[in-house]
Amino acid sequence: MSQSLPAPWNEHAILKVLDDCCDAFTFPMLDNGYVYLAATRLSAYRSIDNWGLVIEVFGFCPRSETPDVCCYTFGSRIVNRKPPGDYVNPEAHAQYLAANPYNDTHYVYPMDNADWQDAECEDLVSTQAGTLSLCGQSVSIPTQEDCLHHGIELEEPPRICVFECCRALAATHRDAVLATPDERRLMLPEGVEQILQLEEWHHPDITNDSERVSGNETFIQLARVLATGELNEFKLSSPPNTHWKNWPSGGTL
């Protein structure tokens, strides 16, 4: 039998946390101008005392040099926070905690090395590389034909951009390019169990001031499930939009 979370965690309180994160720019924007989107995943967690939500975003930010997975974590209790030593002083650490009481992020790097990227231009795949290491496994670098097969039109043919490689790998090695179960729940407390995982959903366009999580059908239903534990409350009806093709502005800055 399901059991509702203790006060104050009803569905409205959960949605307010997510809306507040939108306003603070700590909720994922899938058209982030600095990140070429390649893959996403959403996981929901719950116990009788706590709720948690993790959104994984795999992509490539040229300023970061290496593809990564950003795990956006939201929940009633966040653990494994950045330590005080990562901040200039205790006051700065306290401000960080106060500004992010129910959310945090951490990064996962599925590519084990960077020698497959062009040494002179890390935005491109090296013409000398035939494989790369993905979570400890050697995989073939997608060819131009592979990219075209997955609907990826090369910007600089015959060269393959790193973000194009990421998108092709996401189509063929999805689980490897996203976080492992342990990596995904790193910032959630012990005792919460995964109750739902979505490979696609309808994500709000939060760059549009008229769109917020609290008005998004997917997240309204998710908040209800998290608050009550009633999985039958969740029924996807809005068409999914989390594929990278739906967010053409991503990575263009």
N, C-alpha and C positions, 0 to 999 in steps of 0.2 A: 504493500500500500504506500502511495506517495505521501509525502509530508511537506507542508509549506515551510519555507525558511522562517527563522525567527525575525521579529521586528529589528530594524526597519526595512528589511529586504523584501518588499513586494515588487511587482513588475514595474511600477512607476519609478521607484527608487533606483532600480537597475538601469532603466532607460535614461534617467537623469545623469547617472555616472557617465554613460556613453555620450550623451549630449554635451556634458561639460568637457569631455575629452575632445569632441569636435571643436568646441569653442577655443580650446587650448592647443589645437593642432596636434594632438597626440592620438587621434583616431586615424586609421589608415586611409589615405587618399590614393585610390588606385590609379589616378592620373597625375601622380606626383611628378612634377616637371624634372626632377633630378634622378628619377629611377625608371628605367625601362622595365615594365612589368613582364614577368614570364609565367608565374603560376601563383595560385592562392589556395588556402585551405582554412576552414573554420572549425574549431572544436569547442564543445560546451562541456562543462564539468559541474558536479554538484555533490554535496553531502547534506546531512541534516542541518548543518550549521553554516555552510559556505557555498558560494557559487563562483564559477570562473569561466572566462571566455578567452580563447586564444585565436588570433587571426595571423596566419603565416603569409608573408609576402616575399616570394623569391623573385629577384631581379638583379639588374646591374646598374650601379651608379658609377659613372666614369670617375667621379671625384674620389670614390673609395677604392678604385683600381681592381678590386676582386668581387665577383658575384657573391651575394649573400642572401640569407633568409632573415628577415626581420620578424621576430615573434612579438606581436603586440598582445600584451596580457592585461586583462581586466578582471577584477574580482573583489569580493568582500574582504579578502585578506591576501596581501602580496608578500612573498618571502624571497630570500636570496637577493636582496636589494644591493645596489652598489655600495661599497663600504665608505666610511667617512674619509679614508685615505685617498679616495679618488677625487676629493674636493679640496679647494684651496684652504678651507677652514671649516670648523664644526658648524658655523652659522650657515654656510653655503649648503652643507649636507642637510641641515634641518629645513632649509627653504625648499630643497629638492623633494624631501618627503612630504612637506606640507602642500606643495603644488601638485603632487601626484599620489594622493592617498589611496586610490583604488586602481592604479594602473602603472605599468612600467613596460620597458622593452628590453630585449636582448637579441644578439645576433648569432647566427649559425653559419658556418662556411663549408658548404658541401664539396667545393673543389679543394683538393688537398695541396695543390701546387699551382704555380702561375707560369710555368715554362711553356705552356701552350699558347700564351698570349704574346703578341709581337713585342719584342723588347723596345722597339723604337716608337711604337704606338699601341699602348695597352688596350685601346678600344677595338683592336682587330685581333683575330686569331692568327697565330704564326703560320706562315706557309710551309714551315718545316715540321710542324706538329701533325701527327696522325691520330694520337690518342691523348686523353687527359685522365687524371685520377679523380674519380667521383666517389666520395665516401669509401676510399680505400680500394676501389675497383677500377681497373683500366677499361675505359670505354672509348669507342671510336668517335672522333670529332665529326659532327654532321657535315655532309658535303652540300654543295649548292643544290644538288638534286633532292637531297633529304629536306632541305629547308623549303624548297618549292612544294614538295609533297605535303608539307604541313602548313601551307598557305603563307609562308614567310618570304616576302620579296626582298632580295638583298639590296641594300642601299649603295654598296660599292662593289658590284660584281666585277670579277669573280671572287674578290675577297669577302670573307665572312666576318661580320662584326661580332663582338663578344655577346652583345644582347641577343643577336639572331641565333647564335649558338645556344644560349640559355633557353630560348624559346623552343628550339628544336629538341633539346634534351628534356625539357619539361613535358614534351609530347610523347617521348619514348622511355624516359626514366623518371617518371613523376615522383615516386616515393623516395628516390635517391636525392633529388634536388630539394626536397622539402625536409622539415625537421623530423627526427626520430620521436617516438612517444615520450622518451625521457627528456629530450631537448625541448619538446613542445610544452611540457608542464613544469619546467624548471622553476618558475616563479609562483607556482600554486602550492598551497599547503598540503601536507599529507592528509589522506582521508577522503579527498574529493575524487570522484570517479567520473570517467568520461561517459557521457550519456548520449552524445550526438556528435557526428562529424559530417561536415558538408564539403564536398569537392567543388560545388558551385552554388551560388545564391544570388539574390538581387541586392547589390550593394548601393548605399546612398552616394550620390555625387555631392560630397560635402563642400566642394568649392562653390556650389550654388547655395546662397544664403537661405533659399526657401526649402532646402532639403536638410533634414536632421535625422538622426537615428530613430528618435521617438515618433517620426512619421513614416517609417519604413516598415512595411508589412512583415518582412523576414525577421527583423529585430524585435518587433512587437511580440511576435509569436515566440521567439527565442527567450525574451525576458519573462514571458508567462511560464514557459517550461522551466526556466531556471528557478523562478520563484516558487512554483507549485510542485515541480517534479512530474507533472502530467505530460508525458511525451505525446499523447494523442492530441494535444493542443497544437502541435506543429504540423502544418500542411502547406508546403510550398505551392503557391499559385502564381506569384509574379514571375515573369520570365527571367532566368539567370542572366547576369551581365558581367560576371567576374573574369571572363576570358580577356586576354590582353588586347584583342582586336577591338574591344568596346571602349578602350581608353587610349586613343591615339596620341593624346598630348603627353603621356608619360615619357620622361626622359628627354624631352625636346628642349629643355633650358640649357 
